[in-house]
Amino acid sequence: MTVPMAAEAESPPLIEAQSIVKRFGGVVALDTVSLSVASGEAHAVVGENGAGKSTLGKIISGALSPDSGTIVIDGRDHAGMTPVEAHDLGIAMVYQELSLVPWMTVEENLFLGRETRRRLGVLDRRAMRRRALEAFDRLGIDLDPTAVVSRLSVAQCQLAEIARALLFEPRLVIMDEPSAVLGGANLERVLAIVRGLRDAGTGVIYVSHRLNEVFEIADRVTVLRDGHWIDTLNVSATSMRELVRLMVGRDIAPPAQRKIAEGRAHVLSARGVVVEHGAPPVDLDLYAGEVVGVAGMVGSGRSSLVRTIAGAISAASGTVTLDGRRVTIRKPADAIKHGICLIPEDRKSDGLLQPRSVAENISLASLDAVSRIGVVRSKLEQTLVLHQIKTVDIRPPNPAVRVDALSGGNQQKVVVGKWLARKPRVLILDEPTRGIDVGAKSEIHRTIRALAEDGVAVLMVSSELPEILSASDRILVMRDGAIVAELRPEEASEEIILAYAVGHAGEEPPAGAEEQPVGSTSVGGA
C-alpha cells in the first residue's frame, strides 16, 4: 500500500519510491515508506538518528535493494536496480561516509570507473582534467584536481564527493548529510549548489539533521521516524517546532530524579577548548559522582570534544585542570596517566584487539599493574581479568575466548572492563551502547551509575535521547562545535534537546530552558 502524501509537488514526479520495505536481519529499517520527487524540486528528508533516511537514499540510488516496494522512474518500475543502472538513469548520490580512494588524486576519484579514453583504450587525462576544472568552476569549488586525496581536509573531501556526484549532470541527486563536516563558506557553497540544481530543473533529495538548512533550500520535507513515513509537508506551511515534534513523536516519561551529594568535588575543568574549526572555545566542568550527558546531531562536535579531553585529538588551544592542578594532555597516554580514560565510539577499530582473548584485551591498559620488570605475571593478570569479567558480567565468563567470537554487547563490556581496571578518575564514554541489545545496554547503564556513586566523574556522549535523559545528572547540547545549552533532566525532554541540537531558525526557544549564546559556552555548575 502506498503511503499517502500530505503535500504534492506541482509538477509530475521525476521519481517515486512506493511502499519501500527493508529489513536487516530482524531489524526493520524501512516499513512501507513512500517518497516522490519532481524535477526542479529540493525535497528534504529528516528524522532522528536511525530513522531510515540513509537506507532510503541507498535504495533509490541502487546501492541497496528493497525487500518489497518499487522505484518508479519515468513511469517504469526499476526496483532492485544496481548503482550502474541508477547512474545510467541519471541518479547520483553523495554518501554520508566519505568514499574517495585516499591514495588517488581528486581527478582520478572523480572519473573512477567512468574514465575518458582515447582510441585503443588510452586514458585521456587532459580531457578529464579539463572536465574536472570546468565542473569545479561551475560549482564554485576551489580544488586542485591533481591533489592526492589523503592530503585534503575533510571539508575538501566532502566537496570532491559532491563534485563527483554532479560531474555527469544527473537528473536526480541524493545528498546524505552533505553539510555534516562543513561550516562557513564551504557550507554556503553547498547550499548554493543545491539552489542552482533546483533552479536548473534537477531533482534533489537532501538528507540533513540541520533543520535550518531545510527551511533555506527545500520545497517539501518528509519526516521519517523509526523506519516509518510520518508526514510530507510543504516547507512554507510548517515550522521548526512542528518538524521537531514529528521527528520525536512519542510521549516521554519524565526521567527519575537522582540525588547528587552536596559539595561534591570539582574533578576536571576545561577552559577555552576549540573542538571544531571556526567554533567558539568551549568551557567544561565535571564533578565527582556526576554523569554528564552530551547530546547533539552528527557533526555537532560531540566526539571531537571528548576525544580532545582524552588526548586522542590535539587541541589547538585551551587548558585542562584535574583536581585543581593544570595538566598537559597531548596524547592518550598523558590522559591515562592522569586517570582520564576514553571508551571510544568505534569499539572494533579503536577499542579492541579483535583476534586476541578477553584476558589480553582487558589487561592491555593495565600492563603496569600486572607486570614486573616488563614481564606479565599470569596470576596478577588472571586476578585482574576475572574481577572485571564478574564486574561487568561478560558472557561467557571465559578469559581465553577470543573477543571477535563475542556478541557486540559483550565486546562492549570488554572495553568497559578494560578501562574500569585502571580505576579512572574521569571516565569518558562515546556512544557506549550503540549496536547492543537491550539487556547489555541496561547492564552498562547500571555500571555507569555504580561508577558515579563511587565518585567517578562520567562524561557520556549518546545519540539516543532517552538514554541521555535517563542516565544523565546534567545534559549538555552541542551544535556546530559549541555547547549551546545546559539542562537538568527534570527540565529537559527529547523535543527540547532536539530543538537545541538542530537550531531554531529564528523561532523562540522551547519552554523549560534558556539557550546560551553561541559565543558564551561556559557550562560550569556546582
ROKOLKOL-950131 format. One record per residue (C-alpha): x, y, z; residue in three letters; residue number from 1. Coordinates in steps of 0.5 Angstrom, whole numbers. Example, Ala and Ser with C-alpha at 12.3 -4.5 7.8 and 13.67 -1.06 7.14 Angstrom:
# ROKOLKOL-950131
25 | -9 | 16 | ALA | 1
27 | -2 | 14 | SER | 2
This chain:
# ROKOLKOL-950131
0 | 0 | 0 | MET | 1
3 | 7 | -2 | THR | 2
3 | 12 | 4 | VAL | 3
-1 | 18 | 2 | PRO | 4
3 | 24 | 1 | MET | 5
1 | 30 | 5 | ALA | 6
3 | 35 | 0 | ALA | 7
5 | 34 | -7 | GLU | 8
10 | 37 | -12 | ALA | 9
7 | 42 | -17 | GLU | 10
10 | 38 | -23 | SER | 11
10 | 31 | -25 | PRO | 12
14 | 26 | -21 | PRO | 13
21 | 25 | -23 | LEU | 14
22 | 19 | -19 | ILE | 15
17 | 15 | -14 | GLU | 16
19 | 11 | -8 | ALA | 17
13 | 7 | -7 | GLN | 18
12 | 3 | 0 | SER | 19
19 | 1 | 1 | ILE | 20
21 | -4 | 6 | VAL | 21
28 | -6 | 8 | LYS | 22
30 | -11 | 14 | ARG | 23
37 | -12 | 16 | PHE | 24
36 | -19 | 20 | GLY | 25
31 | -18 | 25 | GLY | 26
31 | -10 | 25 | VAL | 27
26 | -7 | 20 | VAL | 28
30 | -1 | 17 | ALA | 29
24 | 2 | 13 | LEU | 30
17 | 0 | 13 | ASP | 31
12 | 2 | 7 | THR | 32
16 | 8 | 6 | VAL | 33
14 | 13 | 0 | SER | 34
17 | 19 | -3 | LEU | 35
16 | 23 | -9 | SER | 36
21 | 28 | -12 | VAL | 37
19 | 33 | -18 | ALA | 38
24 | 36 | -23 | SER | 39
27 | 42 | -20 | GLY | 40
25 | 40 | -13 | GLU | 41
29 | 40 | -7 | ALA | 42
26 | 35 | -2 | HIS | 43
29 | 35 | 5 | ALA | 44
29 | 28 | 9 | VAL | 45
29 | 29 | 16 | VAL | 46
29 | 25 | 22 | GLY | 47
33 | 23 | 29 | GLU | 48
39 | 18 | 28 | ASN | 49
37 | 11 | 26 | GLY | 50
30 | 14 | 23 | ALA | 51
32 | 10 | 16 | GLY | 52
34 | 17 | 12 | LYS | 53
41 | 14 | 9 | SER | 54
37 | 7 | 8 | THR | 55
32 | 10 | 3 | LEU | 56
37 | 14 | 0 | GLY | 57
42 | 8 | -2 | LYS | 58
35 | 4 | -4 | ILE | 59
34 | 10 | -9 | ILE | 60
41 | 10 | -11 | SER | 61
41 | 3 | -13 | GLY | 62
46 | 1 | -7 | ALA | 63
41 | -3 | -3 | LEU | 64
35 | -7 | -6 | SER | 65
29 | -6 | -2 | PRO | 66
25 | -13 | 1 | ASP | 67
19 | -10 | -2 | SER | 68
16 | -4 | -6 | GLY | 69
18 | -1 | -12 | THR | 70
22 | 5 | -15 | ILE | 71
18 | 8 | -21 | VAL | 72
22 | 13 | -26 | ILE | 73
19 | 16 | -32 | ASP | 74
13 | 11 | -31 | GLY | 75
17 | 5 | -31 | ARG | 76
19 | 0 | -25 | ASP | 77
26 | 0 | -23 | HIS | 78
26 | -4 | -16 | ALA | 79
33 | -7 | -15 | GLY | 80
37 | -3 | -20 | MET | 81
44 | -3 | -19 | THR | 82
49 | 3 | -18 | PRO | 83
51 | 3 | -25 | VAL | 84
44 | 2 | -27 | GLU | 85
42 | 8 | -23 | ALA | 86
48 | 12 | -26 | HIS | 87
45 | 11 | -33 | ASP | 88
38 | 13 | -31 | LEU | 89
41 | 20 | -28 | GLY | 90
41 | 18 | -21 | ILE | 91
47 | 20 | -17 | ALA | 92
49 | 20 | -9 | MET | 93
53 | 24 | -4 | VAL | 94
54 | 19 | 1 | TYR | 95
55 | 21 | 9 | GLN | 96
61 | 17 | 9 | GLU | 97
67 | 19 | 5 | LEU | 98
68 | 14 | 0 | SER | 99
74 | 17 | -4 | LEU | 100
80 | 13 | -5 | VAL | 101
86 | 16 | -1 | PRO | 102
92 | 15 | -5 | TRP | 103
89 | 17 | -11 | MET | 104
88 | 24 | -14 | THR | 105
82 | 28 | -14 | VAL | 106
81 | 28 | -21 | GLU | 107
82 | 20 | -21 | GLU | 108
77 | 19 | -16 | ASN | 109
72 | 24 | -20 | LEU | 110
73 | 19 | -26 | PHE | 111
74 | 13 | -22 | LEU | 112
70 | 7 | -27 | GLY | 113
68 | 13 | -32 | ARG | 114
75 | 15 | -35 | GLU | 115
75 | 18 | -41 | THR | 116
79 | 14 | -46 | ARG | 117
82 | 16 | -53 | ARG | 118
83 | 11 | -58 | ARG | 119
86 | 4 | -56 | LEU | 120
83 | 5 | -49 | GLY | 121
89 | 10 | -47 | VAL | 122
86 | 15 | -42 | LEU | 123
85 | 22 | -44 | ASP | 124
88 | 25 | -38 | ARG | 125
88 | 32 | -41 | ARG | 126
80 | 32 | -42 | ALA | 127
79 | 29 | -35 | MET | 128
83 | 35 | -32 | ARG | 129
79 | 40 | -37 | ARG | 130
73 | 37 | -35 | ARG | 131
74 | 37 | -27 | ALA | 132
76 | 44 | -28 | LEU | 133
70 | 46 | -31 | GLU | 134
66 | 43 | -26 | ALA | 135
70 | 46 | -20 | PHE | 136
69 | 53 | -24 | ASP | 137
61 | 51 | -25 | ARG | 138
60 | 49 | -18 | LEU | 139
65 | 55 | -15 | GLY | 140
69 | 50 | -11 | ILE | 141
77 | 51 | -11 | ASP | 142
80 | 44 | -11 | LEU | 143
87 | 42 | -15 | ASP | 144
85 | 36 | -19 | PRO | 145
92 | 34 | -18 | THR | 146
92 | 34 | -11 | ALA | 147
92 | 27 | -7 | VAL | 148
86 | 26 | -3 | VAL | 149
90 | 24 | 3 | SER | 150
93 | 31 | 4 | ARG | 151
86 | 34 | 3 | LEU | 152
82 | 37 | 9 | SER | 153
75 | 33 | 11 | VAL | 154
71 | 39 | 8 | ALA | 155
75 | 39 | 2 | GLN | 156
74 | 31 | 1 | CYS | 157
67 | 33 | 2 | GLN | 158
67 | 38 | -4 | LEU | 159
70 | 33 | -8 | ALA | 160
65 | 28 | -7 | GLU | 161
60 | 33 | -9 | ILE | 162
63 | 35 | -15 | ALA | 163
64 | 27 | -17 | ARG | 164
56 | 26 | -16 | ALA | 165
55 | 32 | -20 | LEU | 166
60 | 31 | -26 | LEU | 167
56 | 28 | -30 | PHE | 168
50 | 32 | -29 | GLU | 169
45 | 28 | -26 | PRO | 170
37 | 29 | -26 | ARG | 171
37 | 27 | -19 | LEU | 172
42 | 28 | -14 | VAL | 173
41 | 25 | -7 | ILE | 174
45 | 28 | -1 | MET | 175
46 | 25 | 5 | ASP | 176
48 | 30 | 11 | GLU | 177
53 | 33 | 6 | PRO | 178
54 | 39 | 11 | SER | 179
56 | 35 | 17 | ALA | 180
63 | 37 | 16 | VAL | 181
62 | 43 | 13 | LEU | 182
62 | 50 | 16 | GLY | 183
62 | 58 | 14 | GLY | 184
64 | 59 | 7 | ALA | 185
64 | 52 | 5 | ASN | 186
57 | 50 | 8 | LEU | 187
54 | 57 | 4 | GLU | 188
57 | 54 | -2 | ARG | 189
54 | 47 | -2 | VAL | 190
47 | 51 | 0 | LEU | 191
48 | 55 | -6 | ALA | 192
50 | 49 | -11 | ILE | 193
43 | 46 | -8 | VAL | 194
39 | 52 | -10 | ARG | 195
43 | 52 | -17 | GLY | 196
41 | 45 | -18 | LEU | 197
34 | 46 | -17 | ARG | 198
33 | 52 | -21 | ASP | 199
36 | 48 | -27 | ALA | 200
31 | 43 | -26 | GLY | 201
35 | 38 | -23 | THR | 202
31 | 34 | -17 | GLY | 203
35 | 34 | -10 | VAL | 204
34 | 29 | -4 | ILE | 205
37 | 33 | 2 | TYR | 206
38 | 29 | 8 | VAL | 207
40 | 33 | 14 | SER | 208
40 | 34 | 21 | HIS | 209
41 | 42 | 21 | ARG | 210
33 | 44 | 20 | LEU | 211
35 | 51 | 19 | ASN | 212
38 | 48 | 12 | GLU | 213
31 | 45 | 11 | VAL | 214
28 | 52 | 11 | PHE | 215
33 | 55 | 7 | GLU | 216
33 | 51 | 1 | ILE | 217
28 | 46 | 1 | ALA | 218
21 | 46 | -2 | ASP | 219
18 | 40 | 1 | ARG | 220
20 | 36 | 7 | VAL | 221
19 | 28 | 9 | THR | 222
19 | 26 | 16 | VAL | 223
22 | 19 | 18 | LEU | 224
21 | 16 | 25 | ARG | 225
24 | 9 | 27 | ASP | 226
23 | 7 | 20 | GLY | 227
16 | 9 | 18 | HIS | 228
14 | 15 | 14 | TRP | 229
11 | 20 | 19 | ILE | 230
9 | 26 | 14 | ASP | 231
11 | 30 | 8 | THR | 232
10 | 38 | 8 | LEU | 233
11 | 44 | 4 | ASN | 234
16 | 47 | 8 | VAL | 235
13 | 54 | 7 | SER | 236
7 | 51 | 11 | ALA | 237
11 | 48 | 17 | THR | 238
15 | 51 | 23 | SER | 239
22 | 48 | 26 | MET | 240
18 | 47 | 32 | ARG | 241
13 | 42 | 28 | GLU | 242
18 | 38 | 25 | LEU | 243
22 | 37 | 32 | VAL | 244
15 | 34 | 34 | ARG | 245
14 | 30 | 28 | LEU | 246
21 | 27 | 29 | MET | 247
20 | 26 | 36 | VAL | 248
13 | 24 | 36 | GLY | 249
12 | 20 | 43 | ARG | 250
10 | 21 | 50 | ASP | 251
16 | 22 | 54 | ILE | 252
16 | 20 | 61 | ALA | 253
20 | 24 | 66 | PRO | 254
27 | 22 | 68 | PRO | 255
27 | 19 | 75 | ALA | 256
31 | 25 | 79 | GLN | 257
37 | 23 | 82 | ARG | 258
40 | 26 | 89 | LYS | 259
47 | 29 | 88 | ILE | 260
51 | 30 | 94 | ALA | 261
52 | 37 | 96 | GLU | 262
59 | 40 | 96 | GLY | 263
62 | 34 | 91 | ARG | 264
69 | 35 | 89 | ALA | 265
71 | 39 | 83 | HIS | 266
75 | 34 | 79 | VAL | 267
76 | 37 | 72 | LEU | 268
76 | 44 | 69 | SER | 269
77 | 45 | 61 | ALA | 270
78 | 52 | 59 | ARG | 271
78 | 55 | 52 | GLY | 272
78 | 49 | 48 | VAL | 273
76 | 49 | 41 | VAL | 274
73 | 43 | 38 | VAL | 275
72 | 45 | 31 | GLU | 276
75 | 50 | 26 | HIS | 277
72 | 56 | 27 | GLY | 278
67 | 55 | 33 | ALA | 279
68 | 59 | 40 | PRO | 280
72 | 56 | 45 | PRO | 281
69 | 51 | 50 | VAL | 282
69 | 51 | 58 | ASP | 283
67 | 45 | 61 | LEU | 284
67 | 43 | 69 | ASP | 285
66 | 35 | 71 | LEU | 286
64 | 34 | 79 | TYR | 287
65 | 27 | 83 | ALA | 288
59 | 23 | 83 | GLY | 289
56 | 26 | 77 | GLU | 290
54 | 23 | 70 | VAL | 291
54 | 29 | 65 | VAL | 292
51 | 27 | 58 | GLY | 293
53 | 30 | 52 | VAL | 294
48 | 31 | 46 | ALA | 295
48 | 33 | 39 | GLY | 296
47 | 31 | 32 | MET | 297
52 | 28 | 27 | VAL | 298
58 | 33 | 26 | GLY | 299
56 | 37 | 32 | SER | 300
63 | 37 | 35 | GLY | 301
61 | 32 | 41 | ARG | 302
66 | 26 | 39 | SER | 303
71 | 32 | 38 | SER | 304
70 | 35 | 45 | LEU | 305
71 | 28 | 49 | VAL | 306
77 | 26 | 44 | ARG | 307
81 | 32 | 46 | THR | 308
80 | 32 | 53 | ILE | 309
82 | 25 | 53 | ALA | 310
88 | 27 | 48 | GLY | 311
86 | 23 | 42 | ALA | 312
86 | 30 | 38 | ILE | 313
91 | 35 | 40 | SER | 314
87 | 42 | 42 | ALA | 315
89 | 48 | 38 | ALA | 316
88 | 52 | 45 | SER | 317
85 | 51 | 52 | GLY | 318
87 | 49 | 58 | THR | 319
85 | 43 | 63 | VAL | 320
86 | 42 | 70 | THR | 321
85 | 36 | 74 | LEU | 322
83 | 36 | 82 | ASP | 323
85 | 44 | 82 | GLY | 324
92 | 42 | 78 | ARG | 325
94 | 44 | 71 | ARG | 326
95 | 38 | 67 | VAL | 327
98 | 37 | 60 | THR | 328
95 | 33 | 55 | ILE | 329
98 | 32 | 48 | ARG | 330
97 | 24 | 47 | LYS | 331
92 | 19 | 50 | PRO | 332
98 | 16 | 55 | ALA | 333
98 | 23 | 58 | ASP | 334
91 | 23 | 60 | ALA | 335
91 | 16 | 62 | ILE | 336
97 | 17 | 67 | LYS | 337
92 | 23 | 70 | HIS | 338
86 | 18 | 71 | GLY | 339
82 | 20 | 65 | ILE | 340
80 | 14 | 60 | CYS | 341
76 | 14 | 54 | LEU | 342
71 | 9 | 52 | ILE | 343
71 | 10 | 44 | PRO | 344
65 | 10 | 39 | GLU | 345
68 | 5 | 35 | ASP | 346
70 | -1 | 39 | ARG | 347
72 | -5 | 34 | LYS | 348
77 | -1 | 31 | SER | 349
79 | 4 | 37 | ASP | 350
77 | 0 | 43 | GLY | 351
79 | -8 | 42 | LEU | 352
85 | -12 | 39 | LEU | 353
80 | -17 | 35 | GLN | 354
84 | -23 | 34 | PRO | 355
86 | -23 | 42 | ARG | 356
83 | -26 | 48 | SER | 357
79 | -23 | 53 | VAL | 358
84 | -23 | 58 | ALA | 359
89 | -20 | 53 | GLU | 360
84 | -14 | 52 | ASN | 361
82 | -13 | 59 | ILE | 362
90 | -13 | 62 | SER | 363
92 | -9 | 56 | LEU | 364
91 | -2 | 59 | ALA | 365
94 | -4 | 66 | SER | 366
100 | -8 | 64 | LEU | 367
104 | -3 | 69 | ASP | 368
100 | -7 | 75 | ALA | 369
100 | -14 | 72 | VAL | 370
108 | -14 | 70 | SER | 371
114 | -14 | 74 | ARG | 372
121 | -11 | 70 | ILE | 373
117 | -12 | 63 | GLY | 374
114 | -19 | 64 | VAL | 375
107 | -20 | 65 | VAL | 376
105 | -24 | 71 | ARG | 377
100 | -29 | 70 | SER | 378
97 | -29 | 77 | LYS | 379
96 | -22 | 77 | LEU | 380
93 | -22 | 70 | GLU | 381
88 | -27 | 72 | GLN | 382
86 | -24 | 78 | THR | 383
85 | -17 | 75 | LEU | 384
81 | -20 | 69 | VAL | 385
77 | -25 | 73 | LEU | 386
75 | -19 | 77 | HIS | 387
73 | -15 | 71 | GLN | 388
69 | -20 | 68 | ILE | 389
65 | -21 | 74 | LYS | 390
64 | -13 | 75 | THR | 391
61 | -12 | 68 | VAL | 392
58 | -19 | 67 | ASP | 393
62 | -21 | 61 | ILE | 394
59 | -28 | 58 | ARG | 395
61 | -33 | 57 | PRO | 396
66 | -31 | 63 | PRO | 397
72 | -34 | 60 | ASN | 398
78 | -30 | 60 | PRO | 399
81 | -35 | 54 | ALA | 400
76 | -34 | 49 | VAL | 401
77 | -29 | 43 | ARG | 402
74 | -22 | 43 | VAL | 403
72 | -23 | 36 | ASP | 404
67 | -29 | 38 | ALA | 405
63 | -25 | 43 | LEU | 406
57 | -21 | 42 | SER | 407
57 | -14 | 41 | GLY | 408
54 | -13 | 48 | GLY | 409
60 | -17 | 51 | ASN | 410
65 | -14 | 46 | GLN | 411
63 | -7 | 49 | GLN | 412
63 | -10 | 56 | LYS | 413
70 | -12 | 55 | VAL | 414
72 | -5 | 53 | VAL | 415
69 | -2 | 59 | VAL | 416
72 | -7 | 64 | GLY | 417
79 | -6 | 61 | LYS | 418
78 | 2 | 63 | TRP | 419
75 | 0 | 70 | LEU | 420
81 | -4 | 71 | ALA | 421
85 | 3 | 71 | ARG | 422
81 | 6 | 77 | LYS | 423
79 | 12 | 73 | PRO | 424
78 | 19 | 76 | ARG | 425
75 | 21 | 70 | VAL | 426
71 | 16 | 65 | LEU | 427
69 | 19 | 58 | ILE | 428
64 | 14 | 54 | LEU | 429
63 | 16 | 47 | ASP | 430
56 | 12 | 45 | GLU | 431
57 | 7 | 50 | PRO | 432
51 | 3 | 48 | THR | 433
51 | 3 | 40 | ARG | 434
49 | -3 | 37 | GLY | 435
48 | -7 | 43 | ILE | 436
42 | -11 | 46 | ASP | 437
37 | -8 | 51 | VAL | 438
40 | -13 | 56 | GLY | 439
47 | -11 | 55 | ALA | 440
45 | -4 | 55 | LYS | 441
42 | -4 | 62 | SER | 442
48 | -7 | 65 | GLU | 443
52 | -2 | 62 | ILE | 444
48 | 4 | 65 | HIS | 445
48 | 0 | 72 | ARG | 446
56 | 0 | 71 | THR | 447
56 | 8 | 70 | ILE | 448
51 | 9 | 75 | ARG | 449
55 | 5 | 80 | ALA | 450
62 | 9 | 78 | LEU | 451
59 | 15 | 79 | ALA | 452
56 | 13 | 86 | GLU | 453
64 | 11 | 88 | ASP | 454
66 | 18 | 86 | GLY | 455
68 | 18 | 79 | VAL | 456
66 | 24 | 74 | ALA | 457
63 | 21 | 68 | VAL | 458
62 | 24 | 61 | LEU | 459
58 | 21 | 56 | MET | 460
56 | 22 | 49 | VAL | 461
50 | 19 | 46 | SER | 462
46 | 20 | 40 | SER | 463
40 | 16 | 44 | GLU | 464
36 | 22 | 47 | LEU | 465
32 | 17 | 52 | PRO | 466
39 | 15 | 54 | GLU | 467
41 | 22 | 55 | ILE | 468
35 | 23 | 59 | LEU | 469
35 | 17 | 64 | SER | 470
43 | 17 | 65 | ALA | 471
45 | 24 | 66 | SER | 472
45 | 28 | 72 | ASP | 473
47 | 34 | 67 | ARG | 474
46 | 35 | 60 | ILE | 475
50 | 39 | 55 | LEU | 476
47 | 40 | 48 | VAL | 477
52 | 42 | 42 | MET | 478
52 | 45 | 36 | ARG | 479
57 | 47 | 31 | ASP | 480
63 | 45 | 36 | GLY | 481
59 | 50 | 41 | ALA | 482
56 | 48 | 47 | ILE | 483
49 | 51 | 46 | VAL | 484
45 | 49 | 52 | ALA | 485
46 | 46 | 59 | GLU | 486
40 | 43 | 62 | LEU | 487
38 | 39 | 68 | ARG | 488
34 | 32 | 67 | PRO | 489
28 | 35 | 70 | GLU | 490
27 | 41 | 66 | GLU | 491
29 | 37 | 59 | ALA | 492
25 | 33 | 54 | SER | 493
27 | 30 | 48 | GLU | 494
24 | 36 | 44 | GLU | 495
28 | 41 | 48 | ILE | 496
34 | 37 | 47 | ILE | 497
33 | 36 | 39 | LEU | 498
31 | 43 | 38 | ALA | 499
37 | 46 | 41 | TYR | 500
41 | 41 | 37 | ALA | 501
38 | 43 | 30 | VAL | 502
38 | 50 | 32 | GLY | 503
31 | 55 | 32 | HIS | 504
32 | 59 | 25 | ALA | 505
30 | 65 | 29 | GLY | 506
24 | 62 | 33 | GLU | 507
23 | 63 | 40 | GLU | 508
27 | 57 | 45 | PRO | 509
23 | 52 | 48 | PRO | 510
20 | 53 | 54 | ALA | 511
23 | 50 | 60 | GLY | 512
31 | 52 | 59 | ALA | 513
35 | 58 | 57 | GLU | 514
39 | 58 | 51 | GLU | 515
46 | 60 | 52 | GLN | 516
49 | 65 | 46 | PRO | 517
54 | 61 | 42 | VAL | 518
59 | 66 | 44 | GLY | 519
59 | 64 | 51 | SER | 520
59 | 57 | 52 | THR | 521
61 | 56 | 60 | SER | 522
58 | 50 | 62 | VAL | 523
60 | 50 | 69 | GLY | 524
56 | 48 | 75 | GLY | 525
56 | 46 | 82 | ALA | 526
